[in-house]
Amino acid sequence: MRILHTYCLNYNIGDYALGIGVKNLLRKYLDVTLIGNTNLQGREFNSYYIHEVVNKKYDLLVIGGGGIIHGAHWPNGWFWLIEKDLIKEIKIPFIVYGVGYNYWKEEGGIPERGIIHLEETMKYSTYFSVRNDGSQVRLAEQFGRTVPAIPDPGFHVDINSKYERKEPLPYVLIQLANDKPERRFGSLEKRDSFVRQMREITQHLSKRYKVIFSPHVPEDIPLSEEVSAGIANTKVWDFGYFAFDHSDEAVGYYKYAEFVLAMRGHGQIVPIAFNTPVISLENHPKHRGLMENLGLVEYNVSLAQDDFQEELIGKINLLEANYFALKEKYQTINQELRTSSESAWGEIKNRLGK
């Protein structure tokens, strides 16, 4: 099959990680001739592109994953740039795979035009699914019906893929997020408090591990630099090297870390895929949603709680005390995720007539 994969490019390393996962799954379950890429956040699916490129040059269109059900400022209330009336003009099968409902509660949810557009997308798609981070429940609250929830494709970065270890010393990854700070932290004052607390956490960890900060988007870099400044045995990875033609090497850092502290969804998902323990630094409903779904909510800490620093130190101590048992639990989780994805692909192949 000639497959066109449209997802978010040119901004977030996490999206490139899930892109690896999608392609791994496509090659595992379908007979792939080629996989083309186009940027969901930039490509307009206009009449010419649909008729002259999509319909003529490809056999399957794959949309996602990623947190693309978001953005009231987008023309359609989510990321896909296609006029509603043109969706039916796509004559090849298309699937929306493991996407995330990323609206914060304070944003009020999907605007009405977004609901209408998503309904049309669901109507004509061969398969429509959301990822396993609570998106199913959050979407159902607005739609009044449930769509399938499947493992985020980032859980499958390991399929037929090898990653080299770049750092020889034992290290911990700290993945901080700094875009949309008013949403993530609540206020600049709370952000400043978070920085002070994370500096103390970093000093605590750096006595026993090398601490590597892993920004996923450009806005993350200054926060990582602010937290790590002047603390021995720390570094901020070279975002400019990874972004984005070496994103696979960034993925490898998650495989070999002792454990991870993560503010972003794929900062949680990618290490779990490698059985690398993670503590979720919750700043969006999806973070807790994922940990609840996997039975790992014990290792979730909300940025909003008053005792954040004390709680996080307690979670780190708990993780270290149960380290090997936790890794075994991750192995069981990942087997369940593989089984769930296999079931989803059985349904997809059935609908494609494969």
Kinemage of the C-alpha trace (Angstrom):
@kinemage 1
@onewidth
@group {chain A} dominant
@subgroup {mainchain}
@vectorlist {calphas} color= white
{ca met a 1} P 0.000 0.000 0.000
{ca arg a 2} L 1.042 3.564 -0.696
{ca ile a 3} L 0.270 5.406 2.517
{ca leu a 4} L 0.100 9.128 3.246
{ca his a 5} L 0.705 9.935 6.910
{ca thr a 6} L -0.356 13.398 8.079
{ca tyr a 7} L 0.601 14.448 11.595
{ca cys a 8} L 2.238 17.383 13.381
{ca leu a 9} L 5.718 18.147 12.051
{ca asn a 10} L 8.380 20.798 12.618
{ca tyr a 11} L 7.621 21.647 16.252
{ca asn a 12} L 7.546 18.877 18.868
{ca ile a 13} L 9.957 15.956 19.290
{ca gly a 14} L 7.124 14.017 20.916
{ca asp a 15} L 5.167 14.121 17.668
{ca tyr a 16} L 8.132 12.637 15.829
{ca ala a 17} L 8.246 9.845 18.407
{ca leu a 18} L 4.593 8.965 17.820
{ca gly a 19} L 5.277 9.186 14.080
{ca ile a 20} L 7.888 6.450 14.488
{ca gly a 21} L 5.288 4.393 16.334
{ca val a 22} L 2.652 4.854 13.645
{ca lys a 23} L 5.048 3.799 10.913
{ca asn a 24} L 6.197 0.793 12.914
{ca leu a 25} L 2.571 -0.318 13.240
{ca leu a 26} L 1.819 0.297 9.567
{ca arg a 27} L 4.761 -1.860 8.518
{ca lys a 28} L 3.864 -4.570 11.017
{ca tyr a 29} L 0.235 -4.948 9.973
{ca leu a 30} L 0.042 -3.792 6.338
{ca asp a 31} L 1.916 -4.493 3.116
{ca val a 32} L 3.679 -1.141 2.753
{ca thr a 33} L 5.056 0.080 -0.556
{ca leu a 34} L 5.884 3.546 0.742
{ca ile a 35} L 4.891 6.033 3.454
{ca gly a 36} L 4.732 9.702 2.567
{ca asn a 37} L 4.549 12.504 5.150
{ca thr a 38} L 2.728 15.804 5.234
{ca asn a 39} L 2.369 18.326 8.051
{ca leu a 40} L -1.124 18.321 9.538
{ca gln a 41} L -0.514 21.793 10.976
{ca gly a 42} L 0.395 23.306 7.620
{ca arg a 43} L -1.122 21.294 4.787
{ca glu a 44} L -4.510 22.451 3.591
{ca phe a 45} L -6.476 19.573 2.119
{ca asn a 46} L -8.024 21.645 -0.663
{ca ser a 47} L -9.806 20.281 -3.708
{ca tyr a 48} L -6.666 20.143 -5.851
{ca tyr a 49} L -4.608 18.335 -3.186
{ca ile a 50} L -7.382 15.828 -2.531
{ca his a 51} L -8.064 14.983 -6.183
{ca glu a 52} L -4.556 15.227 -7.656
{ca val a 53} L -2.429 13.962 -4.779
{ca val a 54} L -4.386 12.057 -2.125
{ca asn a 55} L -6.769 10.182 -4.411
{ca lys a 56} L -4.306 9.551 -7.242
{ca lys a 57} L -1.028 8.807 -5.505
{ca tyr a 58} L -2.039 6.949 -2.333
{ca asp a 59} L -4.116 3.976 -1.211
{ca leu a 60} L -4.580 4.969 2.442
{ca leu a 61} L -4.556 8.223 4.431
{ca val a 62} L -3.549 8.064 8.106
{ca ile a 63} L -4.278 11.071 10.334
{ca gly a 64} L -2.522 11.307 13.705
{ca gly a 65} L -1.818 10.490 16.431
{ca gly a 66} L -1.065 13.431 18.687
{ca gly a 67} L -3.214 15.858 20.635
{ca ile a 68} L -4.886 17.237 17.544
{ca ile a 69} L -8.397 17.670 18.951
{ca his a 70} L -7.513 21.100 20.239
{ca gly a 71} L -7.389 24.705 19.144
{ca ala a 72} L -10.536 26.860 19.065
{ca his a 73} L -8.546 29.304 16.908
{ca trp a 74} L -8.153 26.689 14.162
{ca pro a 75} L -10.707 27.008 11.328
{ca asn a 76} L -12.345 23.679 12.186
{ca gly a 77} L -11.858 23.630 15.955
{ca trp a 78} L -9.176 20.962 15.607
{ca phe a 79} L -6.038 20.566 13.529
{ca trp a 80} L -7.241 19.058 10.234
{ca leu a 81} L -7.322 21.802 7.600
{ca ile a 82} L -10.071 20.598 5.302
{ca glu a 83} L -13.441 22.141 4.553
{ca lys a 84} L -16.220 19.971 5.917
{ca asp a 85} L -17.851 19.537 2.514
{ca leu a 86} L -14.591 18.260 1.014
{ca ile a 87} L -14.177 15.341 3.419
{ca lys a 88} L -16.483 13.162 1.306
{ca glu a 89} L -14.296 13.886 -1.744
{ca ile a 90} L -11.537 11.698 -0.315
{ca lys a 91} L -12.005 8.474 -2.265
{ca ile a 92} L -9.370 6.348 -0.571
{ca pro a 93} L -9.867 4.902 2.918
{ca phe a 94} L -8.704 7.147 5.729
{ca ile a 95} L -8.212 6.456 9.422
{ca val a 96} L -7.829 8.803 12.390
{ca tyr a 97} L -5.465 6.940 14.671
{ca gly a 98} L -5.076 7.312 18.434
{ca val a 99} L -5.565 11.073 18.601
{ca gly a 100} L -5.818 13.092 21.788
{ca tyr a 101} L -8.499 15.412 23.141
{ca asn a 102} L -6.194 18.207 24.319
{ca tyr a 103} L -8.550 20.982 25.401
{ca trp a 104} L -7.960 22.188 28.958
{ca lys a 105} L -11.086 22.321 31.103
{ca glu a 106} L -10.753 26.104 31.333
{ca glu a 107} L -10.982 26.387 27.546
{ca gly a 108} L -14.578 25.184 27.558
{ca gly a 109} L -14.146 22.277 25.162
{ca ile a 110} L -14.555 21.945 21.414
{ca pro a 111} L -16.450 24.800 19.720
{ca glu a 112} L -19.666 23.902 17.918
{ca arg a 113} L -18.053 24.099 14.476
{ca gly a 114} L -15.426 21.629 15.689
{ca ile a 115} L -18.073 19.160 16.822
{ca ile a 116} L -19.807 19.401 13.441
{ca his a 117} L -16.501 18.914 11.598
{ca leu a 118} L -15.487 15.955 13.741
{ca glu a 119} L -18.882 14.345 13.205
{ca glu a 120} L -18.363 14.609 9.456
{ca thr a 121} L -14.866 13.157 9.818
{ca met a 122} L -16.201 10.215 11.825
{ca lys a 123} L -18.938 9.664 9.252
{ca tyr a 124} L -16.542 9.200 6.330
{ca ser a 125} L -13.520 7.711 8.091
{ca thr a 126} L -12.839 4.001 7.833
{ca tyr a 127} L -11.714 4.014 11.462
{ca phe a 128} L -11.670 6.767 14.092
{ca ser a 129} L -9.984 6.328 17.471
{ca val a 130} L -8.571 8.318 20.370
{ca arg a 131} L -5.614 7.554 22.583
{ca asn a 132} L -5.736 5.926 26.013
{ca asp a 133} L -5.252 9.045 28.151
{ca gly a 134} L -8.863 9.761 29.101
{ca ser a 135} L -9.611 11.333 25.699
{ca gln a 136} L -12.432 8.842 25.201
{ca val a 137} L -14.296 10.124 28.267
{ca arg a 138} L -13.573 13.801 27.593
{ca leu a 139} L -14.734 13.491 23.989
{ca ala a 140} L -17.863 11.549 24.970
{ca glu a 141} L -18.852 14.326 27.370
{ca gln a 142} L -19.310 16.585 24.344
{ca phe a 143} L -20.491 14.076 21.735
{ca gly a 144} L -22.766 11.905 23.807
{ca arg a 145} L -21.258 8.760 22.288
{ca thr a 146} L -18.071 6.797 22.637
{ca val a 147} L -15.328 6.167 20.080
{ca pro a 148} L -12.644 3.481 20.467
{ca ala a 149} L -9.686 4.256 22.736
{ca ile a 150} L -6.433 2.570 21.725
{ca pro a 151} L -2.822 2.768 22.913
{ca asp a 152} L -1.067 5.933 21.837
{ca pro a 153} L 1.205 5.010 18.899
{ca gly a 154} L 4.161 6.328 20.900
{ca phe a 155} L 3.952 3.109 22.901
{ca his a 156} L 5.235 1.315 19.793
{ca val a 157} L 8.498 3.167 19.137
{ca asp a 158} L 10.240 -0.102 20.012
{ca ile a 159} L 8.860 -2.278 17.186
{ca asn a 160} L 11.735 -3.380 14.920
{ca ser a 161} L 13.711 -0.306 15.989
{ca lys a 162} L 17.138 -0.027 17.595
{ca tyr a 163} L 18.381 2.905 19.663
{ca glu a 164} L 21.977 3.525 20.705
{ca arg a 165} L 22.976 4.641 24.176
{ca lys a 166} L 24.586 8.092 23.946
{ca glu a 167} L 25.261 8.791 27.644
{ca pro a 168} L 27.467 6.252 29.471
{ca leu a 169} L 26.742 7.481 33.016
{ca pro a 170} L 23.548 6.586 34.913
{ca tyr a 171} L 21.132 9.435 34.269
{ca val a 172} L 17.646 10.723 34.962
{ca leu a 173} L 15.664 12.648 32.364
{ca ile a 174} L 13.604 15.673 33.391
{ca gln a 175} L 11.178 16.725 30.679
{ca leu a 176} L 9.689 20.186 31.376
{ca ala a 177} L 7.016 21.984 29.326
{ca asn a 178} L 6.899 25.755 28.974
{ca asp a 179} L 4.500 26.517 26.132
{ca lys a 180} L 1.086 27.780 27.276
{ca pro a 181} L 2.492 28.583 30.752
{ca glu a 182} L -0.751 30.205 31.905
{ca arg a 183} L -2.464 26.846 31.420
{ca arg a 184} L 0.298 24.634 32.739
{ca phe a 185} L 1.200 26.650 35.848
{ca gly a 186} L -1.824 28.877 36.468
{ca ser a 187} L 0.183 32.109 36.874
{ca leu a 188} L 3.694 33.491 36.555
{ca glu a 189} L 4.021 33.409 40.339
{ca lys a 190} L 3.222 29.694 40.377
{ca arg a 191} L 5.701 29.132 37.556
{ca asp a 192} L 8.403 30.855 39.619
{ca ser a 193} L 7.537 28.659 42.590
{ca phe a 194} L 7.734 25.578 40.361
{ca val a 195} L 11.210 26.620 39.201
{ca arg a 196} L 12.429 27.003 42.791
{ca gln a 197} L 11.045 23.618 43.776
{ca met a 198} L 12.390 21.852 40.695
{ca arg a 199} L 15.840 23.303 41.329
{ca glu a 200} L 15.819 21.668 44.747
{ca ile a 201} L 14.618 18.390 43.241
{ca thr a 202} L 17.386 18.600 40.628
{ca gln a 203} L 20.033 19.220 43.287
{ca his a 204} L 18.684 16.232 45.214
{ca leu a 205} L 18.927 13.979 42.130
{ca ser a 206} L 22.248 15.266 40.790
{ca lys a 207} L 24.099 13.908 43.820
{ca arg a 208} L 23.324 10.362 42.629
{ca tyr a 209} L 22.649 10.645 38.885
{ca lys a 210} L 23.540 12.770 35.951
{ca val a 211} L 20.432 14.851 35.254
{ca ile a 212} L 19.579 15.545 31.611
{ca phe a 213} L 16.812 17.969 30.708
{ca ser a 214} L 14.912 17.019 27.560
{ca pro a 215} L 12.992 19.925 25.972
{ca his a 216} L 10.540 18.759 23.302
{ca val a 217} L 9.671 22.174 21.817
{ca pro a 218} L 11.661 25.432 21.599
{ca glu a 219} L 9.699 27.056 24.428
{ca asp a 220} L 10.829 24.296 26.793
{ca ile a 221} L 14.496 25.245 26.455
{ca pro a 222} L 14.569 28.400 28.644
{ca leu a 223} L 12.676 26.663 31.456
{ca ser a 224} L 15.096 23.735 31.359
{ca glu a 225} L 18.029 26.154 31.431
{ca glu a 226} L 16.497 28.123 34.298
{ca val a 227} L 15.975 25.040 36.462
{ca ser a 228} L 19.402 23.531 35.737
{ca ala a 229} L 21.500 26.739 35.863
{ca gly a 230} L 24.580 26.400 38.042
{ca ile a 231} L 23.769 22.884 39.272
{ca ala a 232} L 26.639 20.438 38.845
{ca asn a 233} L 26.155 17.144 37.000
{ca thr a 234} L 23.309 18.463 34.842
{ca lys a 235} L 22.865 19.413 31.210
{ca val a 236} L 20.141 20.417 28.754
{ca trp a 237} L 20.186 18.243 25.687
{ca asp a 238} L 20.938 19.911 22.361
{ca phe a 239} L 17.456 20.511 20.983
{ca gly a 240} L 18.889 21.990 17.787
{ca tyr a 241} L 20.688 18.721 17.052
{ca phe a 242} L 17.612 16.555 17.538
{ca ala a 243} L 15.083 18.862 15.870
{ca phe a 244} L 14.029 17.131 13.876
{ca asp a 245} L 16.105 14.902 11.650
{ca his a 246} L 17.666 13.191 14.685
{ca ser a 247} L 14.484 12.770 16.715
{ca asp a 248} L 15.052 9.026 16.840
{ca glu a 249} L 18.218 9.648 18.854
{ca ala a 250} L 16.200 11.702 21.332
{ca val a 251} L 13.834 8.747 21.684
{ca gly a 252} L 16.821 6.583 22.578
{ca tyr a 253} L 17.585 8.721 25.631
{ca tyr a 254} L 14.286 7.576 27.151
{ca lys a 255} L 15.193 3.935 26.681
{ca tyr a 256} L 18.393 4.104 28.709
{ca ala a 257} L 17.365 6.545 31.465
{ca glu a 258} L 17.147 5.238 35.030
{ca phe a 259} L 13.785 6.989 35.269
{ca val a 260} L 11.974 10.084 33.966
{ca leu a 261} L 10.099 13.061 35.413
{ca ala a 262} L 7.776 14.328 32.683
{ca met a 263} L 5.404 17.204 32.077
{ca arg a 264} L 4.368 16.164 28.550
{ca gly a 265} L 2.301 13.231 27.363
{ca his a 266} L 5.042 11.727 25.243
{ca gly a 267} L 7.498 12.377 28.034
{ca gln a 268} L 5.376 9.781 29.861
{ca ile a 269} L 4.554 7.480 26.968
{ca val a 270} L 7.963 6.947 25.364
{ca pro a 271} L 9.795 5.817 28.511
{ca ile a 272} L 6.934 3.493 29.453
{ca ala a 273} L 7.318 1.860 26.032
{ca phe a 274} L 10.887 0.946 27.042
{ca asn a 275} L 9.941 -0.164 30.592
{ca thr a 276} L 11.640 2.960 31.938
{ca pro a 277} L 9.820 4.156 35.077
{ca val a 278} L 8.245 7.595 34.900
{ca ile a 279} L 6.712 10.064 37.331
{ca ser a 280} L 4.049 12.188 35.683
{ca leu a 281} L 4.102 15.901 36.532
{ca glu a 282} L 0.418 16.514 35.897
{ca asn a 283} L -0.507 19.848 34.295
{ca his a 284} L -3.309 18.681 31.964
{ca pro a 285} L -6.105 16.110 32.491
{ca lys a 286} L -4.468 13.764 29.975
{ca his a 287} L -1.459 13.197 32.229
{ca arg a 288} L -3.453 11.785 35.114
{ca gly a 289} L -5.802 10.094 32.630
{ca leu a 290} L -2.958 8.079 31.146
{ca met a 291} L -1.552 7.047 34.512
{ca glu a 292} L -4.998 5.980 35.694
{ca asn a 293} L -5.552 3.989 32.514
{ca leu a 294} L -2.282 2.100 33.038
{ca gly a 295} L -2.686 1.574 36.780
{ca leu a 296} L 0.211 3.904 37.550
{ca val a 297} L -1.594 6.834 39.164
{ca glu a 298} L 0.482 6.276 42.296
{ca tyr a 299} L 3.310 7.855 40.299
{ca asn a 300} L 1.418 11.013 39.321
{ca val a 301} L 2.014 14.383 41.011
{ca ser a 302} L -0.074 17.458 40.211
{ca leu a 303} L 1.672 20.787 39.773
{ca ala a 304} L -1.366 22.380 41.425
{ca gln a 305} L -1.024 20.669 44.794
{ca asp a 306} L 0.399 22.709 47.664
{ca asp a 307} L 2.890 20.051 48.755
{ca phe a 308} L 4.252 19.456 45.244
{ca gln a 309} L 7.936 19.291 46.184
{ca glu a 310} L 7.436 17.071 49.213
{ca glu a 311} L 5.113 14.798 47.258
{ca leu a 312} L 7.516 14.510 44.321
{ca ile a 313} L 10.431 13.582 46.564
{ca gly a 314} L 8.212 10.945 48.147
{ca lys a 315} L 7.329 9.551 44.691
{ca ile a 316} L 11.010 9.444 43.706
{ca asn a 317} L 11.829 7.529 46.892
{ca leu a 318} L 8.917 5.168 46.244
{ca leu a 319} L 10.067 4.569 42.671
{ca glu a 320} L 13.621 3.824 43.733
{ca ala a 321} L 12.460 1.468 46.493
{ca asn a 322} L 10.259 -0.494 44.076
{ca tyr a 323} L 12.406 -0.062 40.982
{ca phe a 324} L 12.698 -3.629 39.706
{ca ala a 325} L 9.148 -4.596 40.613
{ca leu a 326} L 7.957 -1.501 38.777
{ca lys a 327} L 9.911 -2.443 35.653
{ca glu a 328} L 8.297 -5.875 35.754
{ca lys a 329} L 4.896 -4.215 36.025
{ca tyr a 330} L 5.754 -2.131 32.963
{ca gln a 331} L 6.499 -5.316 31.030
{ca thr a 332} L 2.993 -6.569 31.800
{ca ile a 333} L 1.502 -3.195 30.860
{ca asn a 334} L 3.332 -3.175 27.545
{ca gln a 335} L 2.164 -6.681 26.716
{ca glu a 336} L -1.417 -5.561 27.349
{ca leu a 337} L -0.856 -2.494 25.145
{ca arg a 338} L 0.521 -4.653 22.338
{ca thr a 339} L -2.507 -6.937 22.591
{ca ser a 340} L -4.862 -3.949 22.489
{ca ser a 341} L -3.135 -2.487 19.437
{ca glu a 342} L -3.203 -5.845 17.698
{ca ser a 343} L -6.955 -6.008 18.252
{ca ala a 344} L -7.371 -2.490 16.840
{ca trp a 345} L -5.370 -3.396 13.754
{ca gly a 346} L -7.423 -6.537 13.290
{ca glu a 347} L -10.490 -4.299 13.079
{ca ile a 348} L -8.745 -1.820 10.769
{ca lys a 349} L -7.575 -4.568 8.407
{ca asn a 350} L -11.054 -6.041 8.374
{ca arg a 351} L -12.530 -2.688 7.394
{ca leu a 352} L -9.850 -2.237 4.717
{ca gly a 353} L -10.586 -5.704 3.358
{ca lys a 354} L -7.055 -6.919 4.124
